[in-house]
């Protein structure tokens, strides 16, 4: 028994010795680690010492970085504040809502009209009123007063020079022929602008027109009848024959109330005009009403822009939204006899900023040529109708002015008087009588443009592309 106990004690002692050896080994390892830790602590102390020495520079760099971040955040906050203040400003918000509502109503109306195939135009609301027509019956007398106050000398009652002297006109000599009418202006703002043979032109800067001018033209043609002058304008097929800028011209609607009248007619016209290659073509949708007053021997034509569901805007073509004109034609004697005087007032915003110098050059050089073409077209209208009716008896554009005192023989006699003038027509006016189809006309236009002999025409023809081609719409 005692031997067994002694054996167990020996085993326990051996285990304790083993444990002590292991503990010694662990302590030795810990001691070596403590030596390494001491070196790291020395390194950390050196780093702390370096940081203390460089603390000023580090603090300055951190301060600059903080200031930069704060300034950037403040600037961004101010920009966001100003942006939202502009967007949500009360007035701007109202205008935005108003424009958005109008756009939605307009687009929805056009979409509705086109989707269900309905073509409706409210003639009762859009028709040019009788009061507006009657307001222009004294237009010729008003032009007389305008002429007296702006281009007639108050002393000798002779004409004052506007831009250039014209043959057959007696001009004022009270100021050694140095008096210029362009400095004169009537109370309504009209100033003399151009004088050419048988015509005077005034212009006036339109309020809210962006520097654009309205023009007033007075003309007196002794070789044109009032009926032919009217027909040359309202006959859209004939206009396409003599006006090279009319790419498309058609009547899209007619007032039902005027379909049974020969002296009072209202139409809605679609008109696309050709512009130079650098510009988009312009198109117009306007209502035109003309009235013949046989008692007072007056013809009144009024045109103004309108909207029609049958003529929506086309891609690639600029829709002119500001256009109006009114013309009064008065014959010397009778509507069917040669000799007329007319007054035309016109304004158009083509939607492009044209320098005033270019506008002046175009008006000075091109307007007389256009009026000459218009005059020739009016003189040759009867010849056009005779040949047209011989080719096609189903013409519907001609609107005759039925007058009990006018007979067919008188009209033929009038044509006989003009036959000498017709023989003197130039090549362009002779082409009027060819009555080619639209493709042939377009080919001739391209050929004319490529002709080297028309270099002068190309420069002067800029007028056709800007505004005066629309004077006689």
Buried (B, 14 or more C-beta within 10 A) or exposed (E): EEEEEEEEEEEEEEEEEEEEEEEEEEEEEEEEEEEEEEEEEEEEEEEEEEEEEEEEEEEEEEEEEEEEEEEEEEEEEEEEEEEEEEEEEEEEEEEEEEEEEEEEEEEEEBEEBEEEEEEEBEBEEBBBEEEBBEEBBEBBEBBBEBBEBBBBBEEEEBBBBBBEEBEEEEBBEEEEEEBEBBEBBBEEBBBBBBBBEBBBBBBBEBEEEEEBBBBBBBBBBEBBBBBBBBBBBBBBBBBBBBBBBBBBBBBBBBBEEBEEEEBBBBBBBBBBBBBEEEBEBBBBBBBBBBBBBBEEBBBBBBBBBBBBBBBEEEEEBBBBEBBBBBBBBBBBEBBBBBBBBBBBBBBBBBBEEBEEEEBBBBBBBBBBBBBBBBBBBBBBBBBBBEBBEEEEEEEEBBBEBEBEEBEEEBBEEBBEEBEEEBEEBEEBBEBBBEBEEEEEBBEBBEEBEEEEEBEEBEEBBBBBBBBBBBBBB
